[in-house]
Amino acid sequence: MRPTIFHIDVNSAYLSWTAVEQLKSGAKQDLRTIPAIIGGDQKARRGVVLAKSLPAKRYGIRTGEPVANAFRKCPNLVMEAPDRAMYKEKSRRLITYLKTYTKEIEQVSIDECYMDFTSIAGKYPSCVDAAFEIKNGIREKFGFTVNIGISTNKLLAKMASDFEKPDKVHTLFPEEIQVKMWPLPIGELYMAGHSSVETLKKLEIQTIGDLAQADPRLIALHLKSHGKMLWEFANGIDHSLVQSEQTEAKGIGNSTTLSEDARTLEEIQQVFDRLADSVGMRLKKAGQKAYMVSMEIKYYDFQTISHQMQLDRPSNKPQILYETALRLFKEVWNGEPVRLLGIRTAKLVDETEPEQITIFDVELPKPPDEKHKKLNAAVEELNARFGKGAVVKGTFLRRGSKRKKRNEGKAEDKKKGL
């Protein structure tokens, strides 16, 4: 059976949720119909545009840009402060509603999630019919709208949900990629940040189709592993699975929102070091080791991505967690400023569980060099002349001394009746 994955994204979530609450309280004006934004104090960390209305977008206002810039573009702009407690409650109610359809839901941010619809797709005439039922139900029940993208994997579903907005359902199946996705500007590709786009344009890659048909070795040469991932995305390749809450509940992790966006690898390494220590300590306290490590990034513009890999052997060592998370980060980082970082572990096992040792775990003895060959020959000759044990290696003497001390200690304990 071909997988059916939905990506559900609330249209201008913060602004929509604020508008709904204001209308409930008797407001005469709907923020969604005028140039409006959700933003914070210009002097504070959150002094950026968090959400915008469609009329505001027509002025060129972008999510993530400073509020001051937005007002320069549109002097009569209406701004409302964020209400995070209310947003969390709206998000909770939305996910609760979606779970009446299936529990196979991965919430990736407060306003978007993936839904694995595969197991229940047969209950509906088509997946598109099911998506319209969900979309219309959300609008009627909660008063805000969502876009739903449908495909066979998370990447294509995400790309589909970003097509025309608001209140739309779009498909982007593998057979539709060349028609619907390849003509789009390269900047429309998921995870293609500003710096990556500029590099690709220098290679005369203007559209997603240009990238899809380029030599992946050339792209990797200029953009390393991130370029390889972008090339795969341009061809609709994505093997990540929907990680439902049931799966996440079986893991241990930690994340942190940074007081200032991290822009350098050195800053990011320090954050991962602290997170790895925290997650490793929690694993040890729970008596667990992890086979799976995942890493999460949230960029300055609130775009989120996660990446995971399975370890050869389960571990709760902070150094292993740190090195794995950093490796995953380097594979997907697009060079843009980072607002949040996280490490999560899954597929936990008891730390006392015996491990299967492979031939690669066995340290084979190294052949002795010429010096040690002569030493071994001399020891053998002396033992032959004066009896076995006449000459022994110093390491054996130290081991014997330690064993003797342990035996003496046990004898002393017996005398004391311990």
PLY file of the C-alpha trace (Angstrom):
ply
format ascii 1.0
element vertex 418
property float x
property float y
property float z
element edge 417
property int vertex1
property int vertex2
end_header
0.00 0.00 0.00
1.34 3.42 -0.96
1.80 5.71 2.07
-0.57 8.64 2.49
0.90 11.54 4.44
-0.86 14.82 5.28
0.89 18.03 6.27
-1.51 20.33 8.12
-0.48 23.96 8.53
-2.54 26.69 10.23
-2.76 29.76 8.01
-0.95 32.68 9.75
-1.54 30.87 13.03
-0.73 33.57 15.59
-2.65 36.23 13.70
-5.59 33.91 12.95
-5.87 32.75 16.54
-5.70 36.33 17.81
-8.36 37.41 15.30
-10.68 34.57 16.36
-10.37 35.56 20.04
-10.98 39.23 19.27
-14.08 38.44 17.24
-15.39 36.30 20.09
-14.98 39.34 22.35
-17.01 41.55 20.01
-14.32 43.08 17.79
-15.72 44.79 14.69
-12.61 44.25 12.60
-11.02 40.96 11.54
-7.22 41.23 11.62
-7.04 38.77 8.75
-8.72 41.23 6.37
-6.46 44.26 6.99
-2.69 44.88 6.99
-1.84 43.41 10.37
0.95 41.56 12.14
1.68 39.82 15.40
4.92 41.17 16.85
6.63 42.20 20.05
8.39 45.09 21.68
10.92 46.43 19.17
13.55 46.60 21.93
13.02 42.98 23.01
14.26 39.68 21.60
10.89 39.03 20.02
10.79 42.33 18.17
10.16 40.59 14.86
7.12 39.77 12.76
5.74 36.47 14.04
2.73 36.32 11.72
1.16 38.50 9.04
-2.13 38.86 7.24
-2.45 38.45 3.47
-2.98 42.22 3.03
0.25 42.80 4.99
2.07 40.31 2.78
1.13 42.42 -0.26
3.27 45.21 1.21
6.27 42.88 1.13
6.21 42.22 4.87
7.95 38.96 5.74
7.79 36.69 8.77
10.95 37.05 10.85
11.83 40.59 9.79
12.13 43.39 12.42
8.86 45.05 13.34
10.42 48.46 12.55
11.00 47.36 8.95
7.38 46.24 8.64
6.11 49.67 9.74
8.37 51.38 7.21
6.76 49.29 4.48
3.22 49.93 5.75
2.81 52.91 8.14
-0.88 52.13 8.85
-0.02 48.56 9.88
-1.95 47.17 12.87
0.19 45.22 15.36
-0.97 42.99 18.19
1.23 41.44 20.89
1.60 37.65 21.01
-0.37 35.62 23.56
1.59 32.41 23.90
-0.66 30.82 26.50
-3.64 31.23 24.19
-1.69 29.88 21.20
-0.71 26.76 23.14
-4.35 26.14 24.03
-5.48 26.60 20.42
-2.76 24.21 19.28
-3.73 21.64 21.92
-7.37 21.71 20.83
-6.42 21.35 17.18
-4.26 18.27 17.82
-6.95 16.76 20.05
-9.44 17.18 17.20
-7.06 15.64 14.64
-6.55 12.64 16.91
-10.22 11.77 16.46
-9.09 10.65 13.00
-5.78 8.93 13.86
-3.19 8.92 16.63
-0.39 8.76 14.06
0.41 12.47 14.29
3.78 14.20 14.55
3.50 17.78 15.77
6.56 19.67 14.51
5.62 23.14 15.77
2.77 24.87 17.52
0.91 25.39 14.23
1.80 22.45 12.00
1.88 18.68 12.06
2.18 15.58 9.91
-0.50 12.90 9.86
0.10 9.37 8.64
-3.25 8.63 7.01
-2.20 5.34 5.43
-3.97 2.93 7.78
-7.35 4.70 7.58
-7.30 5.94 3.97
-9.58 3.06 2.95
-12.43 4.53 5.01
-12.79 7.46 2.61
-13.63 7.71 -1.10
-10.23 9.36 -1.58
-7.49 11.00 0.47
-8.52 14.37 -1.01
-12.08 13.88 0.25
-10.69 13.09 3.71
-8.48 16.20 3.66
-11.42 18.44 2.73
-13.47 16.93 5.55
-10.69 17.70 8.04
-10.01 21.20 6.68
-13.68 22.22 6.63
-14.24 20.69 10.06
-11.44 22.81 11.53
-12.87 25.99 10.00
-16.40 25.28 11.26
-15.36 24.09 14.71
-12.60 26.59 15.54
-13.09 29.56 13.21
-9.60 29.50 11.64
-8.31 27.88 8.46
-5.57 25.43 7.53
-3.84 24.23 4.41
-3.42 20.50 3.90
-0.76 19.01 1.66
-1.03 15.38 0.59
1.67 13.05 -0.72
3.53 9.81 -0.13
6.21 11.33 2.12
6.66 14.21 4.56
8.73 16.41 2.27
6.27 16.43 -0.62
3.30 16.86 1.73
5.06 19.88 3.27
5.79 21.37 -0.16
2.15 20.82 -1.20
0.74 22.59 1.85
2.82 25.66 0.94
1.09 26.05 -2.43
-1.70 28.63 -2.76
-3.19 29.77 0.57
-5.38 30.03 2.60
-7.92 27.27 3.29
-6.72 24.95 0.53
-6.00 21.26 -0.11
-3.17 20.39 -2.51
-1.59 17.14 -3.67
2.02 16.61 -4.72
2.46 12.96 -5.55
5.74 11.71 -7.09
4.17 11.65 -10.55
3.21 15.34 -10.15
6.67 16.63 -9.16
7.80 17.67 -12.64
4.62 19.66 -13.32
3.88 21.16 -9.89
7.26 21.49 -8.16
10.09 21.69 -10.69
8.98 25.01 -12.25
9.09 26.75 -8.83
11.98 29.14 -7.98
14.78 27.38 -6.12
14.05 29.50 -3.04
10.69 27.71 -2.71
12.37 24.36 -1.96
12.07 23.27 1.65
15.32 23.94 3.57
16.84 26.04 0.77
17.98 29.03 2.83
19.24 32.35 1.55
22.94 31.42 1.46
22.25 28.08 -0.26
20.03 29.78 -2.85
22.73 32.35 -3.64
25.30 29.58 -4.13
22.95 27.63 -6.40
22.15 30.70 -8.47
25.87 31.19 -9.10
25.78 27.69 -10.58
22.95 28.89 -12.86
20.38 26.88 -10.92
17.23 29.01 -10.88
14.41 26.50 -10.37
13.83 23.35 -8.36
13.86 21.45 -11.64
17.30 22.84 -12.47
18.60 21.45 -9.18
16.85 18.09 -9.63
18.55 17.60 -12.99
21.98 18.86 -11.91
24.91 16.57 -11.12
24.62 15.82 -7.39
28.43 15.63 -7.12
28.69 19.25 -8.27
26.08 20.36 -5.73
27.82 18.46 -2.92
31.13 20.03 -3.91
29.72 23.51 -3.25
27.22 22.82 -0.43
28.59 19.63 1.16
26.00 17.29 2.73
23.36 20.03 2.81
23.62 20.21 -0.98
23.12 16.45 -1.27
19.98 16.73 0.85
18.64 19.63 -1.25
19.25 17.63 -4.43
17.31 14.71 -2.95
14.48 17.04 -1.90
14.34 18.51 -5.41
13.78 14.96 -6.68
11.12 14.27 -4.04
13.33 11.89 -2.04
12.63 11.75 1.70
12.79 8.65 3.86
11.84 10.19 7.22
8.85 8.69 9.00
5.99 10.29 10.90
7.09 10.14 14.54
3.88 9.95 16.57
3.64 10.96 20.23
3.60 7.30 21.23
7.05 6.93 19.69
8.38 10.13 21.27
7.04 9.15 24.69
9.42 6.20 24.65
12.41 8.52 24.35
14.29 11.06 26.41
15.41 14.43 25.10
15.96 18.10 25.75
15.86 21.32 23.73
16.60 24.96 24.37
15.51 28.25 22.85
18.55 30.50 22.60
18.61 34.02 24.04
20.30 35.11 20.81
20.35 33.37 17.45
23.42 31.14 17.03
25.27 31.98 13.83
28.54 30.03 14.10
29.37 26.37 14.45
31.34 27.13 17.64
28.23 28.57 19.32
26.16 25.58 18.21
28.76 23.10 19.48
28.55 24.64 22.95
24.77 24.26 23.00
24.90 20.64 21.86
27.55 19.93 24.50
25.20 21.11 27.26
22.20 19.30 25.77
24.15 16.04 25.41
25.23 16.22 29.06
21.63 16.76 30.13
20.17 13.96 27.99
22.98 11.55 28.93
22.41 12.22 32.63
18.66 11.64 32.29
19.23 8.39 30.41
21.62 7.14 33.09
19.21 8.15 35.84
16.49 6.15 34.08
18.88 3.21 33.61
18.45 3.40 29.83
20.54 3.47 26.67
19.37 4.72 23.27
19.67 3.17 19.82
18.23 6.25 18.07
19.42 9.87 18.27
17.61 12.75 16.61
18.51 16.42 16.36
16.13 19.37 15.95
16.79 22.84 14.53
14.45 25.82 14.56
15.72 28.71 12.47
15.32 32.43 13.11
12.28 32.46 10.80
10.68 29.57 12.78
11.32 26.99 10.06
11.90 23.66 11.79
13.72 20.52 10.71
14.73 17.31 12.46
17.19 14.64 11.43
17.88 11.24 13.00
20.10 8.19 12.80
20.43 4.81 14.47
23.55 3.95 16.47
25.43 0.70 15.92
25.30 0.10 19.67
22.99 1.73 22.25
24.56 4.43 24.37
23.89 6.95 27.11
27.33 8.54 26.95
27.16 12.33 26.50
30.14 12.28 24.13
28.40 9.82 21.78
25.18 11.86 21.90
27.10 15.08 21.25
29.08 13.70 18.31
25.97 12.16 16.74
23.84 15.29 17.13
26.62 17.46 15.71
27.06 15.14 12.74
23.31 15.26 12.05
23.34 19.04 12.38
26.18 19.45 9.90
24.31 17.27 7.39
21.29 19.59 7.24
22.33 23.06 8.46
21.82 25.63 5.72
24.03 28.25 7.38
21.12 30.42 8.54
20.85 31.73 12.16
19.48 29.16 14.63
16.95 29.96 17.34
16.38 26.54 18.95
18.37 23.30 19.18
17.35 19.94 20.57
18.57 16.38 21.09
16.14 13.49 21.49
16.76 9.79 21.96
14.45 6.87 21.15
14.44 3.08 20.89
15.55 2.81 24.51
16.82 -0.38 26.11
17.79 -1.22 29.68
21.45 -0.36 30.22
22.02 -3.80 31.77
20.79 -5.54 28.63
23.62 -7.60 27.11
24.97 -6.31 23.81
25.82 -8.35 20.75
29.55 -7.98 20.12
30.70 -8.01 16.52
34.10 -8.82 15.13
34.65 -5.07 14.77
34.36 -4.62 18.55
37.15 -7.07 19.24
40.58 -5.52 19.50
42.95 -7.89 17.78
46.45 -8.18 19.27
49.11 -6.29 17.36
52.11 -8.31 16.18
55.16 -7.52 18.34
57.81 -5.22 16.90
61.51 -6.22 16.68
62.31 -4.84 20.15
59.55 -6.85 21.84
60.42 -9.97 19.83
63.97 -9.87 21.31
62.57 -9.19 24.80
60.14 -12.12 24.60
62.92 -14.41 23.35
65.17 -13.39 26.28
62.35 -14.02 28.80
61.69 -17.46 27.32
65.40 -18.35 27.46
65.74 -17.32 31.14
62.59 -19.23 32.11
63.94 -22.28 30.29
67.25 -22.10 32.21
65.95 -21.21 35.71
62.41 -22.53 35.69
58.98 -21.23 34.67
58.12 -17.99 36.44
61.70 -16.97 37.09
61.08 -13.88 34.97
57.62 -12.29 34.56
56.39 -9.03 33.07
55.96 -6.08 35.42
52.25 -5.77 34.54
51.65 -9.28 35.94
53.45 -8.32 39.15
51.19 -5.28 39.58
48.09 -7.37 38.98
49.32 -9.93 41.50
50.03 -7.21 44.03
46.49 -5.83 43.66
45.04 -9.33 43.98
47.14 -9.91 47.12
45.91 -6.70 48.69
42.28 -7.65 47.94
42.80 -11.08 49.53
44.44 -9.51 52.57
41.54 -7.10 52.89
39.02 -9.95 52.76
40.95 -11.84 55.48
40.96 -8.75 57.69
37.22 -8.35 57.22
36.69 -11.96 58.30
38.63 -11.34 61.51
36.44 -8.34 62.25
33.34 -10.40 61.55
32.34 -8.22 58.62
0 1
1 2
2 3
3 4
4 5
5 6
6 7
7 8
8 9
9 10
10 11
11 12
12 13
13 14
14 15
15 16
16 17
17 18
18 19
19 20
20 21
21 22
22 23
23 24
24 25
25 26
26 27
27 28
28 29
29 30
30 31
31 32
32 33
33 34
34 35
35 36
36 37
37 38
38 39
39 40
40 41
41 42
42 43
43 44
44 45
45 46
46 47
47 48
48 49
49 50
50 51
51 52
52 53
53 54
54 55
55 56
56 57
57 58
58 59
59 60
60 61
61 62
62 63
63 64
64 65
65 66
66 67
67 68
68 69
69 70
70 71
71 72
72 73
73 74
74 75
75 76
76 77
77 78
78 79
79 80
80 81
81 82
82 83
83 84
84 85
85 86
86 87
87 88
88 89
89 90
90 91
91 92
92 93
93 94
94 95
95 96
96 97
97 98
98 99
99 100
100 101
101 102
102 103
103 104
104 105
105 106
106 107
107 108
108 109
109 110
110 111
111 112
112 113
113 114
114 115
115 116
116 117
117 118
118 119
119 120
120 121
121 122
122 123
123 124
124 125
125 126
126 127
127 128
128 129
129 130
130 131
131 132
132 133
133 134
134 135
135 136
136 137
137 138
138 139
139 140
140 141
141 142
142 143
143 144
144 145
145 146
146 147
147 148
148 149
149 150
150 151
151 152
152 153
153 154
154 155
155 156
156 157
157 158
158 159
159 160
160 161
161 162
162 163
163 164
164 165
165 166
166 167
167 168
168 169
169 170
170 171
171 172
172 173
173 174
174 175
175 176
176 177
177 178
178 179
179 180
180 181
181 182
182 183
183 184
184 185
185 186
186 187
187 188
188 189
189 190
190 191
191 192
192 193
193 194
194 195
195 196
196 197
197 198
198 199
199 200
200 201
201 202
202 203
203 204
204 205
205 206
206 207
207 208
208 209
209 210
210 211
211 212
212 213
213 214
214 215
215 216
216 217
217 218
218 219
219 220
220 221
221 222
222 223
223 224
224 225
225 226
226 227
227 228
228 229
229 230
230 231
231 232
232 233
233 234
234 235
235 236
236 237
237 238
238 239
239 240
240 241
241 242
242 243
243 244
244 245
245 246
246 247
247 248
248 249
249 250
250 251
251 252
252 253
253 254
254 255
255 256
256 257
257 258
258 259
259 260
260 261
261 262
262 263
263 264
264 265
265 266
266 267
267 268
268 269
269 270
270 271
271 272
272 273
273 274
274 275
275 276
276 277
277 278
278 279
279 280
280 281
281 282
282 283
283 284
284 285
285 286
286 287
287 288
288 289
289 290
290 291
291 292
292 293
293 294
294 295
295 296
296 297
297 298
298 299
299 300
300 301
301 302
302 303
303 304
304 305
305 306
306 307
307 308
308 309
309 310
310 311
311 312
312 313
313 314
314 315
315 316
316 317
317 318
318 319
319 320
320 321
321 322
322 323
323 324
324 325
325 326
326 327
327 328
328 329
329 330
330 331
331 332
332 333
333 334
334 335
335 336
336 337
337 338
338 339
339 340
340 341
341 342
342 343
343 344
344 345
345 346
346 347
347 348
348 349
349 350
350 351
351 352
352 353
353 354
354 355
355 356
356 357
357 358
358 359
359 360
360 361
361 362
362 363
363 364
364 365
365 366
366 367
367 368
368 369
369 370
370 371
371 372
372 373
373 374
374 375
375 376
376 377
377 378
378 379
379 380
380 381
381 382
382 383
383 384
384 385
385 386
386 387
387 388
388 389
389 390
390 391
391 392
392 393
393 394
394 395
395 396
396 397
397 398
398 399
399 400
400 401
401 402
402 403
403 404
404 405
405 406
406 407
407 408
408 409
409 410
410 411
411 412
412 413
413 414
414 415
415 416
416 417
